[in-house]
Amino acid sequence: MSKKIVNTDKAPAPVGAYNQSITTGNHVFISGQIALDPATGELILDTIEEETRQVMSNLGAILEANDLGYEDIISCSVFVKDMGAYGRINEVYASYFDEATAPTRALVEVARLPKDVNIEISAIAFKNK
């Protein structure tokens, strides 16, 4: 099976040996996104809500580059620095999905994330088009 690499300048550029997304068959694998503003390169860390919105915006830009939307996500992995922020993160995260068709999700607390951010999210989407 072949793979197609898709990157967009509307999401933060990869800072290592990885790509923003890879499509193989009907599946799109999206690398973990943090709250980097792609226009400025600055981290958005004022509140966990704003940080989560920026992460979701970055995911959305990569989905769009693959001709997909949030409704096409089938699974997310969410990594957080503080499980105590779960409710605030979940409120923002949930606003991007219809509860009846939301993707599967794993949410785990970790000791440290890149650039000392508070949240990172990766996703798998399905192209049904």
OpenMM code with the backbone's topology and positions (N, CA, C; nanometers):
from openmm import Vec3, app, unit

residues = "MET SER LYS LYS ILE VAL ASN THR ASP LYS ALA PRO ALA PRO VAL GLY ALA TYR ASN GLN SER ILE THR THR GLY ASN HIS VAL PHE ILE SER GLY GLN ILE ALA LEU ASP PRO ALA THR GLY GLU LEU ILE LEU ASP THR ILE GLU GLU GLU THR ARG GLN VAL MET SER ASN LEU GLY ALA ILE LEU GLU ALA ASN ASP LEU GLY TYR GLU ASP ILE ILE SER CYS SER VAL PHE VAL LYS ASP MET GLY ALA TYR GLY ARG ILE ASN GLU VAL TYR ALA SER TYR PHE ASP GLU ALA THR ALA PRO THR ARG ALA LEU VAL GLU VAL ALA ARG LEU PRO LYS ASP VAL ASN ILE GLU ILE SER ALA ILE ALA PHE LYS ASN LYS".split()
positions = [
    Vec3(0.0848, -0.1168, 0.0000),
    Vec3(0.0000, 0.0000, 0.0000),
    Vec3(0.0897, 0.1235, 0.0000),
    Vec3(0.0570, 0.2215, -0.0799),
    Vec3(0.1387, 0.3423, -0.0886),
    Vec3(0.0949, 0.4434, 0.0168),
    Vec3(0.1816, 0.5411, 0.0377),
    Vec3(0.1467, 0.6471, 0.1312),
    Vec3(0.1683, 0.7817, 0.0651),
    Vec3(0.0845, 0.8770, 0.1055),
    Vec3(0.0914, 1.0131, 0.0533),
    Vec3(0.1139, 1.1065, 0.1722),
    Vec3(0.2144, 1.1892, 0.1622),
    Vec3(0.2455, 1.2851, 0.2673),
    Vec3(0.1741, 1.4163, 0.2381),
    Vec3(0.1038, 1.4697, 0.3387),
    Vec3(0.0329, 1.5964, 0.3235),
    Vec3(0.0736, 1.6890, 0.4384),
    Vec3(0.1323, 1.8014, 0.4029),
    Vec3(0.1662, 1.9068, 0.4977),
    Vec3(0.0996, 2.0353, 0.4509),
    Vec3(0.0743, 2.1264, 0.5439),
    Vec3(0.0145, 2.2549, 0.5107),
    Vec3(0.0819, 2.3652, 0.5911),
    Vec3(0.0917, 2.4830, 0.5334),
    Vec3(0.1485, 2.5959, 0.6073),
    Vec3(0.0454, 2.6598, 0.7005),
    Vec3(-0.0769, 2.6054, 0.7017),
    Vec3(-0.1808, 2.6554, 0.7920),
    Vec3(-0.1762, 2.5876, 0.9289),
    Vec3(-0.0797, 2.4970, 0.9461),
    Vec3(-0.0534, 2.4316, 1.0743),
    Vec3(0.0969, 2.4413, 1.0979),
    Vec3(0.1412, 2.4262, 1.2222),
    Vec3(0.2843, 2.4382, 1.2502),
    Vec3(0.3677, 2.3386, 1.1690),
    Vec3(0.4792, 2.3868, 1.1177),
    Vec3(0.5698, 2.3009, 1.0411),
    Vec3(0.6316, 2.1963, 1.1333),
    Vec3(0.6535, 2.0760, 1.0834),
    Vec3(0.7220, 1.9741, 1.1635),
    Vec3(0.8612, 2.0227, 1.2048),
    Vec3(0.9001, 1.9890, 1.3259),
    Vec3(1.0326, 2.0279, 1.3754),
    Vec3(1.1148, 1.9025, 1.4053),
    Vec3(1.1153, 1.8134, 1.3113),
    Vec3(1.1885, 1.6886, 1.3276),
    Vec3(1.1617, 1.5990, 1.2086),
    Vec3(1.1972, 1.4750, 1.2247),
    Vec3(1.1827, 1.3773, 1.1171),
    Vec3(1.0415, 1.3170, 1.1182),
    Vec3(0.9441, 1.4024, 1.0879),
    Vec3(0.8052, 1.3573, 1.0768),
    Vec3(0.7297, 1.4535, 0.9872),
    Vec3(0.6095, 1.4149, 0.9478),
    Vec3(0.5211, 1.4987, 0.8665),
    Vec3(0.3935, 1.5245, 0.9434),
    Vec3(0.3196, 1.6262, 0.9014),
    Vec3(0.1934, 1.6581, 0.9674),
    Vec3(0.0925, 1.5455, 0.9508),
    Vec3(0.0881, 1.4876, 0.8297),
    Vec3(-0.0072, 1.3782, 0.8080),
    Vec3(0.0401, 1.2884, 0.6956),
    Vec3(-0.0048, 1.1643, 0.7057),
    Vec3(0.0222, 1.0644, 0.6018),
    Vec3(-0.1075, 0.9904, 0.5739),
    Vec3(-0.1404, 0.9795, 0.4461),
    Vec3(-0.2570, 0.9042, 0.4027),
    Vec3(-0.2097, 0.7718, 0.3455),
    Vec3(-0.2736, 0.6660, 0.3874),
    Vec3(-0.2506, 0.5350, 0.3290),
    Vec3(-0.3871, 0.4681, 0.3181),
    Vec3(-0.4218, 0.4298, 0.1962),
    Vec3(-0.5579, 0.3809, 0.1734),
    Vec3(-0.6559, 0.4929, 0.2056),
    Vec3(-0.7562, 0.4625, 0.2849),
    Vec3(-0.8554, 0.5620, 0.3253),
    Vec3(-0.8249, 0.6241, 0.4614),
    Vec3(-0.7141, 0.5869, 0.5214),
    Vec3(-0.6809, 0.6366, 0.6542),
    Vec3(-0.5817, 0.7516, 0.6473),
    Vec3(-0.6051, 0.8533, 0.7307),
    Vec3(-0.5151, 0.9675, 0.7428),
    Vec3(-0.4660, 0.9715, 0.8871),
    Vec3(-0.3360, 0.9649, 0.9034),
    Vec3(-0.2727, 0.9667, 1.0344),
    Vec3(-0.2140, 1.1059, 1.0559),
    Vec3(-0.2584, 1.1739, 1.1615),
    Vec3(-0.2164, 1.3113, 1.1883),
    Vec3(-0.1252, 1.3128, 1.3098),
    Vec3(-0.0065, 1.3692, 1.2911),
    Vec3(0.0905, 1.3790, 1.3998),
    Vec3(0.0373, 1.4638, 1.5132),
    Vec3(0.0913, 1.4407, 1.6314),
    Vec3(0.0531, 1.5175, 1.7491),
    Vec3(0.0705, 1.6664, 1.7265),
    Vec3(-0.0313, 1.7414, 1.7636),
    Vec3(-0.0302, 1.8868, 1.7483),
    Vec3(-0.0270, 1.9520, 1.8855),
    Vec3(0.0529, 2.0576, 1.8943),
    Vec3(0.0562, 2.1392, 2.0146),
    Vec3(0.0061, 2.2784, 1.9780),
    Vec3(0.0011, 2.3675, 2.0746),
    Vec3(-0.0626, 2.4981, 2.0547),
    Vec3(0.0316, 2.6025, 1.9952),
    Vec3(0.0982, 2.5672, 1.8884),
    Vec3(0.1794, 2.6637, 1.8152),
    Vec3(0.0918, 2.7352, 1.7139),
    Vec3(0.0971, 2.8668, 1.7137),
    Vec3(0.0269, 2.9463, 1.6136),
    Vec3(0.1108, 2.9404, 1.4859),
    Vec3(0.0574, 2.8819, 1.3775),
    Vec3(0.1377, 2.8669, 1.2560),
    Vec3(0.1774, 3.0002, 1.1925),
    Vec3(0.1018, 3.1050, 1.2178),
    Vec3(0.1317, 3.2354, 1.1582),
    Vec3(0.2495, 3.3037, 1.2268),
    Vec3(0.2608, 3.2838, 1.3582),
    Vec3(0.3640, 3.3553, 1.4343),
    Vec3(0.4731, 3.2647, 1.4889),
    Vec3(0.4449, 3.1360, 1.4989),
    Vec3(0.5392, 3.0435, 1.5601),
    Vec3(0.5387, 3.0507, 1.7117),
    Vec3(0.4459, 3.1300, 1.7665),
    Vec3(0.4369, 3.1470, 1.9119),
    Vec3(0.3432, 3.0424, 1.9727),
    Vec3(0.3747, 3.0005, 2.0950),
    Vec3(0.2869, 2.9109, 2.1684),
    Vec3(0.1711, 2.9898, 2.2285),
    Vec3(0.0528, 2.9310, 2.2254),
    Vec3(-0.0674, 2.9893, 2.2861),
    Vec3(-0.0892, 2.9145, 2.4177),
    Vec3(-0.0476, 2.9758, 2.5280),
    Vec3(-0.0520, 2.9078, 2.6571),
    Vec3(-0.1252, 2.9871, 2.7650),
    Vec3(-0.1997, 3.0909, 2.7276),
    Vec3(-0.2642, 3.1768, 2.8270),
    Vec3(-0.3565, 3.0992, 2.9199),
    Vec3(-0.4438, 3.0174, 2.8644),
    Vec3(-0.5311, 2.9314, 2.9451),
    Vec3(-0.5344, 2.7948, 2.8774),
    Vec3(-0.5737, 2.6930, 2.9518),
    Vec3(-0.5831, 2.5589, 2.8934),
    Vec3(-0.6916, 2.5547, 2.7865),
    Vec3(-0.7947, 2.6380, 2.8007),
    Vec3(-0.8996, 2.6431, 2.6990),
    Vec3(-0.8446, 2.6990, 2.5678),
    Vec3(-0.7707, 2.8095, 2.5744),
    Vec3(-0.7127, 2.8683, 2.4527),
    Vec3(-0.6096, 2.7750, 2.3915),
    Vec3(-0.5325, 2.7097, 2.4760),
    Vec3(-0.4320, 2.6153, 2.4271),
    Vec3(-0.5000, 2.4997, 2.3538),
    Vec3(-0.6060, 2.4471, 2.4116),
    Vec3(-0.6790, 2.3361, 2.3478),
    Vec3(-0.7412, 2.3812, 2.2165),
    Vec3(-0.7977, 2.5023, 2.2134),
    Vec3(-0.8558, 2.5534, 2.0883),
    Vec3(-0.7490, 2.5640, 1.9792),
    Vec3(-0.6300, 2.6087, 2.0132),
    Vec3(-0.5241, 2.6200, 1.9125),
    Vec3(-0.4818, 2.4831, 1.8622),
    Vec3(-0.4731, 2.3863, 1.9520),
    Vec3(-0.4410, 2.2487, 1.9110),
    Vec3(-0.5475, 2.1977, 1.8148),
    Vec3(-0.6739, 2.2174, 1.8489),
    Vec3(-0.7831, 2.1715, 1.7628),
    Vec3(-0.7834, 2.2469, 1.6298),
    Vec3(-0.7488, 2.3737, 1.6313),
    Vec3(-0.7389, 2.4514, 1.5077),
    Vec3(-0.6289, 2.3954, 1.4179),
    Vec3(-0.5168, 2.3602, 1.4770),
    Vec3(-0.4083, 2.3009, 1.3992),
    Vec3(-0.4512, 2.1675, 1.3387),
    Vec3(-0.5196, 2.0860, 1.4178),
    Vec3(-0.5736, 1.9600, 1.3633),
    Vec3(-0.6696, 1.9891, 1.2481),
    Vec3(-0.7542, 2.0893, 1.2655),
    Vec3(-0.8508, 2.1255, 1.1619),
    Vec3(-0.7842, 2.1672, 1.0324),
    Vec3(-0.6737, 2.2410, 1.0416),
    Vec3(-0.6012, 2.2835, 0.9210),
    Vec3(-0.5436, 2.1638, 0.8470),
    Vec3(-0.4963, 2.0664, 0.9215),
    Vec3(-0.4405, 1.9459, 0.8586),
    Vec3(-0.5532, 1.8614, 0.7991),
    Vec3(-0.6641, 1.8521, 0.8695),
    Vec3(-0.7806, 1.7823, 0.8129),
    Vec3(-0.8217, 1.8478, 0.6817),
    Vec3(-0.8315, 1.9805, 0.6818),
    Vec3(-0.8717, 2.0545, 0.5617),
    Vec3(-0.7753, 2.0300, 0.4461),
    Vec3(-0.6466, 2.0227, 0.4754),
    Vec3(-0.5471, 1.9962, 0.3707),
    Vec3(-0.5653, 1.8577, 0.3091),
    Vec3(-0.6332, 1.7701, 0.3827),
    Vec3(-0.6639, 1.6352, 0.3350),
    Vec3(-0.8080, 1.6239, 0.2855),
    Vec3(-0.8758, 1.7399, 0.2665),
    Vec3(-1.0167, 1.7432, 0.2249),
    Vec3(-1.1075, 1.6696, 0.3228),
    Vec3(-1.0812, 1.6897, 0.4523),
    Vec3(-1.1591, 1.6257, 0.5576),
    Vec3(-1.2029, 1.7298, 0.6598),
    Vec3(-1.2895, 1.6876, 0.7514),
    Vec3(-1.3331, 1.7716, 0.8613),
    Vec3(-1.3265, 1.6934, 0.9915),
    Vec3(-1.3593, 1.7591, 1.1020),
    Vec3(-1.3559, 1.6935, 1.2326),
    Vec3(-1.4443, 1.5696, 1.2359),
    Vec3(-1.5540, 1.5716, 1.1599),
    Vec3(-1.6455, 1.4571, 1.1581),
    Vec3(-1.5815, 1.3322, 1.0983),
    Vec3(-1.4684, 1.3477, 1.0302),
    Vec3(-1.3987, 1.2339, 0.9697),
    Vec3(-1.2965, 1.1705, 1.0634),
    Vec3(-1.2727, 1.2316, 1.1794),
    Vec3(-1.1800, 1.1726, 1.2768),
    Vec3(-1.2450, 1.0501, 1.3381),
    Vec3(-1.1698, 0.9401, 1.3424),
    Vec3(-1.2221, 0.8175, 1.4030),
    Vec3(-1.1570, 0.7874, 1.5377),
    Vec3(-1.0398, 0.8486, 1.5648),
    Vec3(-0.9737, 0.8243, 1.6920),
    Vec3(-0.8779, 0.9381, 1.7243),
    Vec3(-0.8718, 0.9761, 1.8511),
    Vec3(-0.7773, 1.0777, 1.8987),
    Vec3(-0.6988, 1.0229, 2.0171),
    Vec3(-0.5746, 1.0629, 2.0250),
    Vec3(-0.4923, 1.0385, 2.1434),
    Vec3(-0.4596, 1.1748, 2.2011),
    Vec3(-0.4967, 1.1945, 2.3260),
    Vec3(-0.4787, 1.3227, 2.3929),
    Vec3(-0.3815, 1.3025, 2.5083),
    Vec3(-0.2777, 1.3835, 2.5096),
    Vec3(-0.1759, 1.3769, 2.6148),
    Vec3(-0.1804, 1.5083, 2.6913),
    Vec3(-0.1937, 1.5009, 2.8234),
    Vec3(-0.2045, 1.6216, 2.9052),
    Vec3(-0.1025, 1.6169, 3.0180),
    Vec3(-0.0590, 1.7358, 3.0581),
    Vec3(0.0364, 1.7459, 3.1679),
    Vec3(-0.0325, 1.7352, 3.3038),
    Vec3(-0.1601, 1.7767, 3.3111),
    Vec3(-0.2304, 1.7805, 3.4382),
    Vec3(-0.3727, 1.7287, 3.4217),
    Vec3(-0.3993, 1.6103, 3.4738),
    Vec3(-0.5331, 1.5517, 3.4644),
    Vec3(-0.6363, 1.6383, 3.5369),
    Vec3(-0.5915, 1.7258, 3.6247),
    Vec3(-0.6813, 1.8167, 3.6934),
    Vec3(-0.7507, 1.9136, 3.5979),
    Vec3(-0.6946, 1.9332, 3.4800),
    Vec3(-0.7538, 2.0223, 3.3791),
    Vec3(-0.8497, 1.9479, 3.2868),
    Vec3(-0.8755, 1.8211, 3.3136),
    Vec3(-0.9569, 1.7380, 3.2253),
    Vec3(-1.0902, 1.8018, 3.1881),
    Vec3(-1.1643, 1.8497, 3.2856),
    Vec3(-1.2970, 1.9059, 3.2582),
    Vec3(-1.2902, 2.0254, 3.1654),
    Vec3(-1.1931, 2.1126, 3.1863),
    Vec3(-1.1785, 2.2323, 3.1029),
    Vec3(-1.1343, 2.1949, 2.9618),
    Vec3(-1.0448, 2.0990, 2.9505),
    Vec3(-1.0002, 2.0501, 2.8191),
    Vec3(-1.1175, 1.9845, 2.7468),
    Vec3(-1.1886, 1.8978, 2.8176),
    Vec3(-1.2970, 1.8218, 2.7570),
    Vec3(-1.4082, 1.9126, 2.7054),
    Vec3(-1.4344, 2.0217, 2.7762),
    Vec3(-1.5391, 2.1147, 2.7327),
    Vec3(-1.5053, 2.1733, 2.5956),
    Vec3(-1.3802, 2.2129, 2.5758),
    Vec3(-1.3383, 2.2681, 2.4461),
    Vec3(-1.3342, 2.1569, 2.3416),
    Vec3(-1.2694, 2.0460, 2.3740),
    Vec3(-1.2552, 1.9328, 2.2810),
    Vec3(-1.3933, 1.8880, 2.2309),
    Vec3(-1.4876, 1.8713, 2.3221),
    Vec3(-1.6206, 1.8210, 2.2865),
    Vec3(-1.6949, 1.9145, 2.1922),
    Vec3(-1.6631, 2.0431, 2.1947),
    Vec3(-1.7337, 2.1388, 2.1083),
    Vec3(-1.7026, 2.1179, 1.9600),
    Vec3(-1.6031, 2.0378, 1.9287),
    Vec3(-1.5651, 2.0121, 1.7893),
    Vec3(-1.6340, 1.8883, 1.7314),
    Vec3(-1.7088, 1.8162, 1.8145),
    Vec3(-1.7685, 1.6902, 1.7705),
    Vec3(-1.9158, 1.6819, 1.8082),
    Vec3(-1.9896, 1.6051, 1.7294),
    Vec3(-2.1260, 1.5675, 1.7640),
    Vec3(-2.1133, 1.4491, 1.8606),
    Vec3(-2.1699, 1.4615, 1.9774),
    Vec3(-2.1534, 1.3576, 2.0800),
    Vec3(-2.1937, 1.2192, 2.0298),
    Vec3(-2.2958, 1.2115, 1.9470),
    Vec3(-2.3453, 1.0821, 1.8984),
    Vec3(-2.2461, 1.0134, 1.8048),
    Vec3(-2.1604, 1.0915, 1.7383),
    Vec3(-2.0671, 1.0323, 1.6407),
    Vec3(-1.9220, 1.0680, 1.6714),
    Vec3(-1.8950, 1.1096, 1.7950),
    Vec3(-1.7587, 1.1478, 1.8333),
    Vec3(-1.6626, 1.0308, 1.8156),
    Vec3(-1.5342, 1.0619, 1.7902),
    Vec3(-1.4355, 0.9556, 1.7715),
    Vec3(-1.4019, 0.8846, 1.9026),
    Vec3(-1.3328, 0.7725, 1.8906),
    Vec3(-1.2777, 0.7100, 2.0100),
    Vec3(-1.1670, 0.8018, 2.0619),
    Vec3(-1.1315, 0.7832, 2.1893),
    Vec3(-1.0289, 0.8708, 2.2452),
    Vec3(-0.9580, 0.8023, 2.3609),
    Vec3(-0.8291, 0.8268, 2.3669),
    Vec3(-0.7510, 0.7944, 2.4860),
    Vec3(-0.6977, 0.9272, 2.5376),
    Vec3(-0.7110, 0.9512, 2.6674),
    Vec3(-0.6582, 1.0732, 2.7273),
    Vec3(-0.5732, 1.0309, 2.8462),
    Vec3(-0.4444, 1.0645, 2.8401),
    Vec3(-0.3524, 1.0215, 2.9450),
    Vec3(-0.2686, 1.1386, 2.9952),
    Vec3(-0.2378, 1.1326, 3.1223),
    Vec3(-0.1488, 1.2321, 3.1816),
    Vec3(-0.0054, 1.1854, 3.1617),
    Vec3(0.0791, 1.2790, 3.1206),
    Vec3(0.2202, 1.2489, 3.0970),
    Vec3(0.3063, 1.3457, 3.1775),
    Vec3(0.4319, 1.3087, 3.1971),
    Vec3(0.5220, 1.3913, 3.2772),
    Vec3(0.5645, 1.5186, 3.2039),
    Vec3(0.5835, 1.5065, 3.0730),
    Vec3(0.6330, 1.6226, 2.9993),
    Vec3(0.5960, 1.6100, 2.8518),
    Vec3(0.5713, 1.7252, 2.7881),
    Vec3(0.5377, 1.7309, 2.6458),
    Vec3(0.6351, 1.8251, 2.5758),
    Vec3(0.6437, 1.8181, 2.4410),
    Vec3(0.7343, 1.9070, 2.3679),
    Vec3(0.7100, 2.0538, 2.4032),
    Vec3(0.8176, 2.1277, 2.4170),
    Vec3(0.8127, 2.2719, 2.4469),
    Vec3(0.7388, 2.3011, 2.5773),
    Vec3(0.7275, 2.1995, 2.6633),
    Vec3(0.6615, 2.2118, 2.7935),
    Vec3(0.5171, 2.2607, 2.7842),
    Vec3(0.4477, 2.2209, 2.6770),
    Vec3(0.3063, 2.2558, 2.6631),
    Vec3(0.2233, 2.1717, 2.7592),
    Vec3(0.0951, 2.2024, 2.7674),
    Vec3(0.0046, 2.1319, 2.8580),
    Vec3(-0.0790, 2.0243, 2.7903),
    Vec3(-0.0851, 2.0268, 2.6559),
    Vec3(-0.1695, 1.9321, 2.5836),
    Vec3(-0.1128, 1.9073, 2.4433),
    Vec3(-0.1252, 1.7846, 2.3987),
    Vec3(-0.0908, 1.7451, 2.2611),
    Vec3(-0.1964, 1.6451, 2.2159),
    Vec3(-0.2413, 1.6594, 2.0915),
    Vec3(-0.3430, 1.5683, 2.0380),
    Vec3(-0.2993, 1.5178, 1.9012),
    Vec3(-0.3066, 1.3861, 1.8820),
    Vec3(-0.2882, 1.3259, 1.7499),
    Vec3(-0.4206, 1.2620, 1.7110),
    Vec3(-0.4367, 1.2344, 1.5813),
    Vec3(-0.5655, 1.1821, 1.5349),
    Vec3(-0.5484, 1.0874, 1.4169),
    Vec3(-0.6481, 1.0050, 1.4005),
    Vec3(-0.6620, 0.9197, 1.2817),
    Vec3(-0.7986, 0.9524, 1.2220),
    Vec3(-0.7989, 0.9798, 1.0934),
    Vec3(-0.9236, 1.0108, 1.0238),
    Vec3(-0.9452, 0.9086, 0.9126),
    Vec3(-1.0676, 0.9031, 0.8638),
    Vec3(-1.1051, 0.8098, 0.7585),
    Vec3(-1.1649, 0.8853, 0.6416),
    Vec3(-1.1058, 0.8653, 0.5237),
    Vec3(-1.1576, 0.9294, 0.4013),
    Vec3(-1.2641, 0.8389, 0.3428),
    Vec3(-1.3855, 0.8838, 0.3508),
    Vec3(-1.4975, 0.8064, 0.2971),
    Vec3(-1.5495, 0.8754, 0.1719),
    Vec3(-1.4609, 0.9435, 0.1012),
    Vec3(-1.5011, 1.0235, -0.0135),
    Vec3(-1.4295, 0.9752, -0.1379),
] * unit.nanometer
topology = app.Topology()
chain = topology.addChain("A")
for resn in residues:
    res = topology.addResidue(resn, chain)
    for name in ("N", "CA", "C"):
        topology.addAtom(name, app.Element.getBySymbol(name[0]), res)
